[in-house]
Amino acid sequence: MMRKKSKMMRFGAALVVALLAMLVLPNSPCWAQTQSAPPAIAKRIGTVKAINGSTLTLAVTSNPDVNVTVLPSARILRLAPGEKDLKNATPVQLQDVHVGDNVRVRGQGSEDGKSISALEIVVITSTALNAVRDQIREDWQKRGLGGIVSAVDPAAGTATITIPSLTEKKTVVIHASNSTVIRRYAPDSANFEAAQPSTLQAIHVGDQLRARGDRSADGNDFTAAEIVAGAFPYVEGTIKSVDASANTLTVQDVLSKKAVQLKISSESQLHQIPAEAAQRMAMMLKAAKSGAAGAGMTNKGANGSGGAPSGMKPSDAASSAPSASGVQRPGGGSGFQRMLEQTPAVVLGDLHKGDVVAILATEGSASAGGTVIKLFSGVEPILTATPSASQAMMLSPWSLGGSPGGEGMQ
């Protein structure tokens, strides 16, 4: 009897040990619950794309959208542009957040990185951000210049640029310091907002460079507060083929002597210059090159008639010439470039094999060609009239779009 009782006790003890072992086995729910790591804290910066109750859709540059669930205990703060200390932020409510606002979200991120449960949201309203962007854009127009990089000396902290001009090539030495903000355009984008932090060492001869800062009295040196640079190839030649279904075209480039395939995106700007307008522009450029010297056009037109080209007032021709330094006049772009921008817009299907085009494109990547930023067809009279100056006047560094502006959250 005692043996049976002893066996039962030993069996009971073994059963208890087995049950305890089961509770702590790695595959058991209790093990998973006690040993799993807490959700990682994630941060995202982007623009509010949509709001649905307590859920925000956040558009993040060069990444998929992120769904943000705003927890009831989340802290929401509004920060003035340029402020970096949250002590100066103002507490707000979720209803104060609007589509278009720039936000920084901190919270528990999902494993796939597509969603965040927000513990904290810092907001810069779109109205405040646009006001700052306008101020910076105006400053770029007042204190900015652009050109093609002809030399770089990282040890000296300088980059030399050549400013295109019909009459002469003006060189300016750009001086950078430790406080100079340097960015580089993304390989397939001309969007200043997408430009990434960079260094002077990353700037190469042939890059297009724009700088904002202060110019010396003689105009030969420039102290830069901000620099943005990138490679934007210029393609000039005849269309070999158009593939509207793939949104691509191939151009036989007369400069590189190669066939270049380029993509067309929703942001590509395609223009057709009417024949009459192209002839007027050609005469204007030819007259400027032969008789202008900084102050503008002479009164003698390219056709020897003694006046401005047909259909164009002398004042129009004068405003179209570059300034003495070759830099665009304040306000954004020369008169010639404004004329180009006002030419009729077209779509890829309007372009045909044999069309003569001038194109500004992105650098692209090793696996994919560049993307058209701006394309002008019907340019043959212009290229014929001023073959050496067409690139400088048609697709100069400041013709990438509006002056750089805006600032991201830090």
C-alpha positions as CSV (number, residue, x, y, z in Angstrom):
1,M,0.0,0.0,0.0
2,M,2.8,2.3,0.9
3,R,4.6,1.5,-2.3
4,K,1.5,2.3,-4.3
5,K,1.1,5.6,-2.5
6,S,4.8,6.4,-3.0
7,K,4.4,5.6,-6.7
8,M,1.4,7.9,-7.0
9,M,3.2,10.7,-5.2
10,R,6.2,10.3,-7.6
11,F,3.8,10.2,-10.5
12,G,2.0,13.4,-9.3
13,A,5.3,15.2,-8.8
14,A,6.4,14.2,-12.3
15,L,3.1,15.4,-13.7
16,V,3.5,18.8,-11.9
17,V,7.0,19.1,-13.3
18,A,5.8,18.3,-16.8
19,L,3.0,20.8,-16.6
20,L,5.4,23.5,-15.4
21,A,7.7,22.6,-18.2
22,M,4.9,23.0,-20.7
23,L,4.1,26.5,-19.4
24,V,7.6,27.7,-20.1
25,L,8.3,25.9,-23.4
26,P,9.3,28.3,-26.1
27,N,6.2,27.3,-28.2
28,S,3.7,28.0,-25.5
29,P,1.6,31.2,-25.4
30,C,3.0,32.2,-22.0
31,W,6.6,32.0,-23.3
32,A,5.8,34.1,-26.3
33,Q,4.0,36.7,-24.1
34,T,6.7,37.0,-21.5
35,Q,9.7,36.9,-23.9
36,S,8.6,38.9,-27.0
37,A,10.3,42.3,-27.4
38,P,8.1,45.4,-27.0
39,P,7.0,47.2,-30.3
40,A,9.8,49.3,-31.7
41,I,9.5,53.1,-31.5
42,A,9.4,54.5,-35.0
43,K,9.6,58.0,-36.4
44,R,8.3,59.3,-39.7
45,I,8.3,62.8,-41.3
46,G,5.9,63.6,-44.1
47,T,2.9,65.5,-45.3
48,V,-0.7,64.7,-44.2
49,K,-2.4,63.3,-47.3
50,A,-5.7,62.3,-45.8
51,I,-7.6,62.3,-42.5
52,N,-10.3,59.8,-41.5
53,G,-11.3,60.1,-37.9
54,S,-8.3,59.4,-35.8
55,T,-6.3,58.0,-38.7
56,L,-3.9,60.0,-40.8
57,T,-2.4,59.0,-44.1
58,L,1.1,60.3,-44.3
59,A,2.9,60.9,-47.6
60,V,6.6,60.2,-47.1
61,T,9.2,61.3,-49.7
62,S,10.5,58.3,-51.8
63,N,8.6,55.8,-49.6
64,P,5.2,54.2,-49.4
65,D,2.4,56.1,-47.6
66,V,2.2,55.4,-43.8
67,N,-1.1,54.9,-41.9
68,V,-1.0,56.8,-38.6
69,T,-3.4,55.8,-35.8
70,V,-3.6,58.7,-33.3
71,L,-3.9,57.1,-29.9
72,P,-6.2,58.9,-27.4
73,S,-3.2,59.6,-25.1
74,A,-1.1,61.0,-28.0
75,R,0.6,64.4,-27.5
76,I,0.0,66.8,-30.5
77,L,2.1,69.9,-30.7
78,R,2.4,72.7,-33.3
79,L,5.8,74.1,-34.0
80,A,6.7,77.3,-35.8
81,P,8.9,76.8,-38.9
82,G,12.6,77.1,-38.0
83,E,11.9,76.2,-34.3
84,K,13.7,73.1,-33.1
85,D,12.9,73.2,-29.4
86,L,9.6,71.5,-28.4
87,K,9.5,73.8,-25.3
88,N,8.3,76.5,-27.7
89,A,5.6,74.3,-29.3
90,T,1.9,74.9,-28.7
91,P,-0.4,72.0,-27.7
92,V,-3.2,71.5,-30.2
93,Q,-6.0,69.0,-30.8
94,L,-6.3,66.4,-33.6
95,Q,-9.0,68.6,-35.3
96,D,-6.3,71.3,-35.7
97,V,-4.3,69.0,-38.0
98,H,-5.2,69.5,-41.7
99,V,-4.4,67.9,-45.0
100,G,-1.1,69.5,-46.4
101,D,0.4,70.0,-42.9
102,N,4.0,68.8,-42.4
103,V,4.2,66.4,-39.5
104,R,6.7,64.4,-37.5
105,V,5.2,61.2,-36.0
106,R,6.7,59.2,-33.2
107,G,5.1,56.0,-32.0
108,Q,4.9,52.2,-32.1
109,G,5.7,51.0,-35.6
110,S,4.4,47.9,-37.3
111,E,6.9,45.2,-38.5
112,D,6.3,46.1,-42.2
113,G,6.8,49.8,-41.5
114,K,3.5,50.7,-43.1
115,S,1.7,51.9,-40.0
116,I,2.4,53.7,-36.7
117,S,0.4,54.0,-33.5
118,A,1.2,57.6,-32.7
119,L,2.3,58.7,-29.2
120,E,3.4,62.1,-30.4
121,I,2.8,64.3,-33.4
122,V,4.6,67.6,-34.1
123,V,2.9,69.8,-36.7
124,I,4.0,72.6,-39.0
125,T,0.9,73.9,-40.7
126,S,0.9,74.2,-44.5
127,T,0.0,78.0,-44.2
128,A,3.1,78.7,-42.0
129,L,5.3,76.5,-44.1
130,N,4.2,78.2,-47.4
131,A,4.9,81.6,-45.9
132,V,8.4,80.5,-45.1
133,R,8.9,78.9,-48.5
134,D,7.7,82.2,-50.1
135,Q,10.3,84.1,-48.2
136,I,13.1,81.7,-49.1
137,R,12.0,81.6,-52.7
138,E,12.2,85.4,-52.9
139,D,15.6,85.3,-51.3
140,W,16.8,82.8,-53.9
141,Q,15.6,85.2,-56.6
142,K,17.3,88.2,-55.0
143,R,20.6,86.5,-53.8
144,G,20.9,83.5,-56.0
145,L,22.9,82.6,-59.1
146,G,23.4,79.5,-61.1
147,G,25.9,78.0,-63.6
148,I,27.8,75.0,-64.8
149,V,30.5,73.7,-62.5
150,S,34.0,74.1,-64.1
151,A,36.2,73.3,-61.1
152,V,35.9,72.0,-57.5
153,D,38.5,72.3,-54.7
154,P,37.1,70.7,-51.6
155,A,40.3,71.5,-49.6
156,A,39.9,75.2,-50.3
157,G,36.1,74.9,-49.9
158,T,35.3,76.3,-53.3
159,A,33.5,75.4,-56.5
160,T,33.9,77.5,-59.7
161,I,30.9,77.9,-62.0
162,T,30.6,79.3,-65.5
163,I,27.5,81.3,-66.1
164,P,26.1,80.9,-69.6
165,S,25.8,84.0,-71.7
166,L,25.5,84.9,-75.4
167,T,28.3,87.4,-75.3
168,E,30.8,85.9,-72.8
169,K,31.3,83.3,-70.2
170,K,31.4,84.7,-66.7
171,T,33.1,82.6,-64.0
172,V,32.4,83.0,-60.3
173,V,34.1,81.2,-57.4
174,I,31.6,79.9,-54.9
175,H,32.9,79.8,-51.3
176,A,31.5,77.2,-48.9
177,S,32.0,77.1,-45.1
178,N,31.0,74.7,-42.4
179,S,27.7,76.5,-42.0
180,T,26.8,76.2,-45.7
181,V,23.9,74.0,-46.4
182,I,24.8,71.7,-49.3
183,R,22.2,69.5,-51.0
184,R,22.2,67.3,-54.2
185,Y,19.3,66.6,-56.4
186,A,18.1,63.0,-56.5
187,P,19.3,61.1,-59.6
188,D,15.8,61.1,-61.2
189,S,14.3,64.3,-59.8
190,A,14.5,68.0,-60.4
191,N,12.4,68.7,-57.3
192,F,14.3,70.8,-54.8
193,E,12.3,69.3,-51.9
194,A,13.7,65.9,-52.8
195,A,17.3,67.0,-52.7
196,Q,19.4,65.2,-50.1
197,P,22.1,66.5,-47.8
198,S,25.4,66.4,-49.5
199,T,29.0,67.6,-49.5
200,L,31.3,69.7,-51.6
201,Q,33.2,66.6,-52.5
202,A,30.1,65.2,-54.2
203,I,30.0,68.1,-56.7
204,H,31.5,67.3,-60.0
205,V,32.7,69.3,-63.1
206,G,29.7,69.6,-65.4
207,D,27.1,69.6,-62.7
208,Q,24.5,72.4,-62.6
209,L,24.8,74.4,-59.4
210,R,22.7,77.0,-57.8
211,A,23.8,79.0,-54.7
212,R,22.2,81.5,-52.4
213,G,24.3,84.0,-50.6
214,D,26.3,87.2,-51.0
215,R,28.3,88.3,-54.1
216,S,31.5,90.3,-53.8
217,A,31.7,93.8,-55.2
218,D,33.5,92.8,-58.3
219,G,31.2,89.9,-58.9
220,N,34.0,87.3,-59.0
221,D,33.4,85.6,-55.7
222,F,30.2,84.4,-53.9
223,T,29.9,83.4,-50.3
224,A,27.2,80.7,-50.2
225,A,24.7,80.1,-47.4
226,E,23.1,77.3,-49.4
227,I,24.1,75.2,-52.4
228,V,22.2,72.8,-54.5
229,A,23.8,70.8,-57.3
230,G,23.0,68.0,-59.6
231,A,23.7,66.4,-63.0
232,F,21.1,67.4,-65.6
233,P,22.1,66.2,-69.1
234,Y,21.2,68.4,-72.1
235,V,20.1,66.4,-75.2
236,E,19.8,68.1,-78.6
237,G,18.9,66.2,-81.7
238,T,16.3,64.3,-83.7
239,I,13.7,61.9,-82.4
240,K,14.3,58.4,-83.6
241,S,11.3,56.7,-82.1
242,V,8.3,57.4,-79.8
243,D,6.7,54.7,-77.6
244,A,3.6,56.2,-76.1
245,S,2.6,52.9,-74.4
246,A,5.9,52.8,-72.5
247,N,6.1,56.6,-72.1
248,T,9.5,56.8,-73.6
249,L,11.2,58.3,-76.6
250,T,14.7,57.8,-78.2
251,V,16.7,60.8,-79.5
252,Q,19.8,60.8,-81.6
253,D,21.9,63.3,-79.7
254,V,24.1,65.5,-81.9
255,L,26.3,66.3,-78.9
256,S,27.2,62.8,-77.7
257,K,26.6,61.2,-81.1
258,K,24.6,58.5,-79.3
259,A,21.0,57.3,-79.2
260,V,19.5,58.4,-75.9
261,Q,16.3,56.8,-74.4
262,L,14.4,59.0,-72.0
263,K,11.3,58.5,-69.9
264,I,8.3,60.8,-69.8
265,S,6.7,61.3,-66.4
266,S,3.6,63.2,-65.2
267,E,5.9,66.0,-64.3
268,S,7.7,66.2,-67.6
269,Q,7.0,69.5,-69.5
270,L,6.6,69.1,-73.2
271,H,6.3,72.2,-75.5
272,Q,6.0,72.8,-79.2
273,I,7.4,76.1,-80.5
274,P,5.3,77.3,-83.5
275,A,7.4,77.8,-86.7
276,E,6.9,81.6,-86.7
277,A,7.8,81.9,-83.1
278,A,10.9,79.8,-83.6
279,Q,12.0,82.0,-86.5
280,R,11.5,85.2,-84.3
281,M,13.5,83.6,-81.5
282,A,16.3,82.6,-83.8
283,M,16.6,86.1,-85.2
284,M,16.5,87.5,-81.7
285,L,19.3,85.3,-80.5
286,K,21.4,85.9,-83.6
287,A,21.0,89.7,-83.2
288,A,21.8,89.4,-79.5
289,K,24.9,87.4,-80.1
290,S,26.2,89.7,-82.8
291,G,25.4,93.0,-81.3
292,A,24.5,92.7,-77.7
293,A,27.0,93.4,-74.9
294,G,25.3,93.1,-71.6
295,A,22.9,96.1,-71.8
296,G,20.6,94.3,-74.3
297,M,19.9,94.2,-78.0
298,T,21.0,96.8,-80.6
299,N,18.3,98.3,-82.6
300,K,19.4,96.4,-85.7
301,G,17.6,93.1,-86.1
302,A,19.1,89.9,-87.4
303,N,17.4,90.4,-90.8
304,G,19.1,93.8,-91.3
305,S,15.8,95.7,-91.3
306,G,17.1,98.1,-88.7
307,G,14.5,97.1,-86.2
308,A,13.5,94.2,-83.9
309,P,12.4,90.9,-85.4
310,S,8.9,90.9,-87.0
311,G,6.2,90.9,-84.4
312,M,8.5,91.9,-81.6
313,K,9.0,95.3,-80.0
314,P,12.6,96.5,-79.4
315,S,11.8,96.5,-75.6
316,D,10.8,92.8,-75.8
317,A,14.1,92.0,-77.5
318,A,16.1,94.0,-74.9
319,S,14.4,92.3,-72.0
320,S,15.2,88.9,-73.6
321,A,19.0,89.5,-73.5
322,P,20.9,88.4,-70.5
323,S,22.3,90.9,-68.1
324,A,25.9,91.9,-68.2
325,S,26.9,89.1,-65.8
326,G,24.8,86.6,-67.7
327,V,22.7,86.0,-64.6
328,Q,18.9,86.0,-64.9
329,R,17.2,89.2,-63.8
330,P,15.4,89.2,-60.5
331,G,11.9,87.7,-60.7
332,G,12.9,84.4,-62.3
333,G,14.2,83.8,-65.8
334,S,15.1,85.9,-68.8
335,G,12.4,87.2,-71.3
336,F,13.6,84.5,-73.7
337,Q,12.9,81.7,-71.3
338,R,9.5,83.2,-70.4
339,M,8.7,83.1,-74.1
340,L,9.6,79.4,-74.2
341,E,7.5,78.6,-71.1
342,Q,4.5,80.3,-72.9
343,T,4.7,78.1,-76.0
344,P,1.9,75.5,-76.4
345,A,2.1,72.4,-74.3
346,V,1.9,69.0,-76.0
347,V,1.8,65.3,-75.0
348,L,4.0,62.5,-76.1
349,G,1.6,61.4,-78.8
350,D,2.1,64.8,-80.5
351,L,5.8,64.1,-81.1
352,H,7.0,62.2,-84.1
353,K,10.1,60.6,-85.6
354,G,12.3,63.2,-87.2
355,D,11.2,66.1,-84.9
356,V,14.2,68.2,-83.8
357,V,14.1,68.7,-80.0
358,A,16.1,70.2,-77.2
359,I,15.7,68.4,-73.8
360,L,16.8,68.9,-70.2
361,A,16.7,65.6,-68.4
362,T,17.5,64.0,-65.1
363,E,20.7,62.0,-64.6
364,G,18.9,58.7,-64.1
365,S,20.5,55.6,-62.7
366,A,22.7,52.8,-64.0
367,S,19.7,50.6,-64.5
368,A,17.3,53.2,-65.9
369,G,17.7,56.2,-68.2
370,G,16.9,59.7,-67.3
371,T,13.5,61.4,-67.3
372,V,12.6,64.4,-69.3
373,I,12.3,67.6,-67.3
374,K,11.6,69.9,-70.2
375,L,11.4,69.3,-73.9
376,F,11.0,71.8,-76.7
377,S,10.2,70.6,-80.2
378,G,10.3,72.8,-83.3
379,V,13.7,74.2,-82.3
380,E,15.6,73.7,-85.5
381,P,15.7,77.4,-86.5
382,I,17.0,78.3,-83.1
383,L,19.7,75.7,-83.1
384,T,20.8,76.6,-86.6
385,A,21.0,80.3,-85.8
386,T,23.0,80.0,-82.6
387,P,24.5,76.5,-82.4
388,S,27.0,77.5,-79.8
389,A,24.6,79.4,-77.6
390,S,21.4,77.4,-77.8
391,Q,22.1,75.4,-74.7
392,A,23.0,78.4,-72.6
393,M,19.9,80.3,-73.5
394,M,17.3,77.5,-73.8
395,L,18.1,75.1,-71.0
396,S,20.4,77.0,-68.6
397,P,20.8,76.0,-64.9
398,W,18.0,78.3,-63.6
399,S,15.5,76.9,-66.1
400,L,14.9,73.8,-64.0
401,G,11.8,75.4,-62.6
402,G,11.0,77.9,-59.9
403,S,13.8,79.0,-57.6
404,P,14.6,76.5,-54.8
405,G,12.5,77.1,-51.7
406,G,11.1,75.5,-48.7
407,E,12.6,73.7,-45.8
408,G,12.0,70.3,-44.3
409,M,11.6,69.5,-40.7
410,Q,14.8,68.6,-38.9
